[in-house]
């Protein structure tokens, strides 16, 4: 897995298919962090 998370801005990238293999739950952290960023963006 590769990706970037900006230290100050709500930017999160991945360089893989987080919905894909190897395990169905291995990339849940990506979706959890994205949801947190979207929820907190308006605050």
N, CA, C and O atoms as CSV, one atom per row, in Angstrom:
chain,resi,resn,atom,element,x,y,z
A,1,UNK,N,N,0.837,-1.177,0.000
A,1,UNK,CA,C,0.000,0.000,0.000
A,1,UNK,C,C,0.874,1.229,0.000
A,1,UNK,O,O,1.878,1.298,0.708
A,2,UNK,N,N,0.492,2.170,-0.778
A,2,UNK,CA,C,1.165,3.454,-0.785
A,2,UNK,C,C,0.124,4.544,-0.803
A,2,UNK,O,O,-0.984,4.355,-1.304
A,3,UNK,N,N,0.482,5.675,-0.261
A,3,UNK,CA,C,-0.407,6.818,-0.275
A,3,UNK,C,C,0.196,7.968,0.487
A,3,UNK,O,O,1.301,7.868,1.020
A,4,UNK,N,N,-0.532,9.058,0.535
A,4,UNK,CA,C,-0.086,10.265,1.220
A,4,UNK,C,C,-1.213,10.829,2.058
A,4,UNK,O,O,-2.385,10.720,1.697
A,5,UNK,N,N,-0.851,11.435,3.183
A,5,UNK,CA,C,-1.789,12.173,4.019
A,5,UNK,C,C,-1.133,13.519,4.304
A,5,UNK,O,O,-0.024,13.572,4.836
A,6,UNK,N,N,-1.812,14.599,3.952
A,6,UNK,CA,C,-1.274,15.942,4.194
A,6,UNK,C,C,-1.356,16.258,5.679
A,6,UNK,O,O,-2.330,15.900,6.341
A,7,UNK,N,N,-0.329,16.933,6.207
A,7,UNK,CA,C,-0.282,17.230,7.644
A,7,UNK,C,C,-1.318,18.261,8.078
A,7,UNK,O,O,-1.795,18.206,9.212
A,8,UNK,N,N,-1.681,19.211,7.195
A,8,UNK,CA,C,-2.599,20.282,7.590
A,8,UNK,C,C,-3.908,20.293,6.801
A,8,UNK,O,O,-4.953,20.646,7.347
A,9,UNK,N,N,-3.863,19.920,5.556
A,9,UNK,CA,C,-5.048,19.988,4.705
A,9,UNK,C,C,-5.766,18.648,4.667
A,9,UNK,O,O,-5.143,17.607,4.873
A,10,UNK,N,N,-7.073,18.662,4.406
A,10,UNK,CA,C,-7.819,17.394,4.336
A,10,UNK,C,C,-7.587,16.680,3.004
A,10,UNK,O,O,-8.481,16.582,2.164
A,11,UNK,N,N,-6.358,16.184,2.840
A,11,UNK,CA,C,-5.976,15.497,1.601
A,11,UNK,C,C,-5.494,14.105,1.956
A,11,UNK,O,O,-4.633,13.931,2.819
A,12,UNK,N,N,-6.056,13.124,1.286
A,12,UNK,CA,C,-5.721,11.719,1.502
A,12,UNK,C,C,-5.675,11.053,0.136
A,12,UNK,O,O,-6.632,11.151,-0.632
A,13,UNK,N,N,-4.577,10.377,-0.174
A,13,UNK,CA,C,-4.462,9.687,-1.460
A,13,UNK,C,C,-4.090,8.229,-1.231
A,13,UNK,O,O,-3.508,7.875,-0.206
A,14,UNK,N,N,-4.429,7.406,-2.184
A,14,UNK,CA,C,-3.965,6.021,-2.176
A,14,UNK,C,C,-3.422,5.701,-3.549
A,14,UNK,O,O,-3.834,6.288,-4.549
A,15,UNK,N,N,-2.503,4.774,-3.585
A,15,UNK,CA,C,-1.946,4.332,-4.852
A,15,UNK,C,C,-2.149,2.827,-4.972
A,15,UNK,O,O,-1.231,2.070,-5.288
A,16,UNK,N,N,-3.367,2.434,-4.710
A,16,UNK,CA,C,-3.786,1.051,-4.820
A,16,UNK,C,C,-5.302,1.071,-4.887
A,16,UNK,O,O,-5.903,2.139,-4.778
A,17,UNK,N,N,-5.912,-0.039,-5.059
A,17,UNK,CA,C,-7.363,-0.108,-5.080
A,17,UNK,C,C,-7.827,-0.545,-3.690
A,17,UNK,O,O,-7.817,-1.739,-3.389
A,18,UNK,N,N,-8.239,0.414,-2.829
A,18,UNK,CA,C,-8.581,0.062,-1.454
A,18,UNK,C,C,-9.783,-0.864,-1.334
A,18,UNK,O,O,-9.985,-1.468,-0.280
A,19,UNK,N,N,-10.572,-0.988,-2.369
A,19,UNK,CA,C,-11.726,-1.886,-2.317
A,19,UNK,C,C,-11.354,-3.292,-2.768
A,19,UNK,O,O,-12.201,-4.185,-2.798
A,20,UNK,N,N,-10.105,-3.483,-3.115
A,20,UNK,CA,C,-9.674,-4.752,-3.700
A,20,UNK,C,C,-8.920,-5.622,-2.702
A,20,UNK,O,O,-9.035,-5.427,-1.492
A,21,UNK,N,N,-8.170,-6.557,-3.194
A,21,UNK,CA,C,-7.427,-7.536,-2.404
A,21,UNK,C,C,-6.271,-6.868,-1.689
A,21,UNK,O,O,-5.966,-5.735,-2.060
A,22,UNK,N,N,-5.595,-7.437,-0.709
A,22,UNK,CA,C,-5.585,-8.839,-0.378
A,22,UNK,C,C,-6.702,-9.263,0.559
A,22,UNK,O,O,-7.204,-10.379,0.424
A,23,UNK,N,N,-7.116,-8.425,1.502
A,23,UNK,CA,C,-8.179,-8.830,2.410
A,23,UNK,C,C,-9.316,-7.834,2.363
A,23,UNK,O,O,-9.089,-6.660,2.069
A,24,UNK,N,N,-10.520,-8.262,2.641
A,24,UNK,CA,C,-11.663,-7.369,2.518
A,24,UNK,C,C,-11.672,-6.238,3.542
A,24,UNK,O,O,-12.379,-5.248,3.350
A,25,UNK,N,N,-10.907,-6.358,4.622
A,25,UNK,CA,C,-10.927,-5.325,5.661
A,25,UNK,C,C,-9.591,-4.584,5.788
A,25,UNK,O,O,-9.463,-3.694,6.628
A,26,UNK,N,N,-8.611,-4.933,4.978
A,26,UNK,CA,C,-7.273,-4.356,5.099
A,26,UNK,C,C,-7.219,-2.845,4.880
A,26,UNK,O,O,-6.350,-2.172,5.435
A,27,UNK,N,N,-8.116,-2.319,4.093
A,27,UNK,CA,C,-8.068,-0.890,3.775
A,27,UNK,C,C,-9.204,-0.107,4.423
A,27,UNK,O,O,-9.474,1.023,4.015
A,28,UNK,N,N,-9.866,-0.666,5.406
A,28,UNK,CA,C,-10.958,0.057,6.065
A,28,UNK,C,C,-10.504,1.391,6.624
A,28,UNK,O,O,-11.282,2.345,6.663
A,29,UNK,N,N,-9.250,1.470,7.059
A,29,UNK,CA,C,-8.752,2.716,7.627
A,29,UNK,C,C,-8.831,3.856,6.616
A,29,UNK,O,O,-9.032,5.007,7.004
A,30,UNK,N,N,-8.675,3.554,5.313
A,30,UNK,CA,C,-8.753,4.590,4.282
A,30,UNK,C,C,-10.163,5.165,4.235
A,30,UNK,O,O,-10.336,6.384,4.216
A,31,UNK,N,N,-11.153,4.310,4.218
A,31,UNK,CA,C,-12.536,4.759,4.155
A,31,UNK,C,C,-12.959,5.449,5.453
A,31,UNK,O,O,-13.713,6.422,5.422
A,32,UNK,N,N,-12.475,4.946,6.597
A,32,UNK,CA,C,-12.776,5.583,7.883
A,32,UNK,C,C,-12.190,6.985,7.947
A,32,UNK,O,O,-12.859,7.921,8.384
A,33,UNK,N,N,-10.957,7.130,7.519
A,33,UNK,CA,C,-10.301,8.448,7.541
A,33,UNK,C,C,-10.974,9.403,6.565
A,33,UNK,O,O,-11.150,10.581,6.879
A,34,UNK,N,N,-11.353,8.917,5.387
A,34,UNK,CA,C,-12.047,9.758,4.413
A,34,UNK,C,C,-13.378,10.250,4.989
A,34,UNK,O,O,-13.709,11.429,4.859
A,35,UNK,N,N,-14.137,9.363,5.619
A,35,UNK,CA,C,-15.420,9.744,6.219
A,35,UNK,C,C,-15.198,10.783,7.318
A,35,UNK,O,O,-15.962,11.742,7.426
A,36,UNK,N,N,-14.157,10.597,8.133
A,36,UNK,CA,C,-13.849,11.564,9.184
A,36,UNK,C,C,-13.515,12.927,8.587
A,36,UNK,O,O,-13.949,13.953,9.109
A,37,UNK,N,N,-12.749,12.945,7.499
A,37,UNK,CA,C,-12.381,14.205,6.840
A,37,UNK,C,C,-13.621,14.916,6.297
A,37,UNK,O,O,-13.757,16.131,6.444
A,38,UNK,N,N,-14.518,14.164,5.672
A,38,UNK,CA,C,-15.741,14.762,5.106
A,38,UNK,C,C,-16.613,15.331,6.213
A,38,UNK,O,O,-17.129,16.441,6.082
A,39,UNK,N,N,-16.788,14.585,7.306
A,39,UNK,CA,C,-17.618,15.039,8.415
A,39,UNK,C,C,-17.036,16.290,9.057
A,39,UNK,O,O,-17.776,17.220,9.380
A,40,UNK,N,N,-15.722,16.324,9.244
A,40,UNK,CA,C,-15.073,17.447,9.923
A,40,UNK,C,C,-14.770,18.621,9.022
A,40,UNK,O,O,-14.396,19.683,9.519
A,41,UNK,N,N,-14.914,18.477,7.726
A,41,UNK,CA,C,-14.554,19.556,6.777
A,41,UNK,C,C,-15.396,20.818,6.988
A,41,UNK,O,O,-14.887,21.928,6.830
A,42,UNK,N,N,-16.637,20.670,7.332
A,42,UNK,CA,C,-17.521,21.818,7.492
A,42,UNK,C,C,-17.387,22.522,8.831
A,42,UNK,O,O,-18.044,23.538,9.056
A,43,UNK,N,N,-16.570,22.017,9.707
A,43,UNK,CA,C,-16.437,22.595,11.058
A,43,UNK,C,C,-15.391,23.634,11.147
A,43,UNK,O,O,-15.173,24.200,12.218
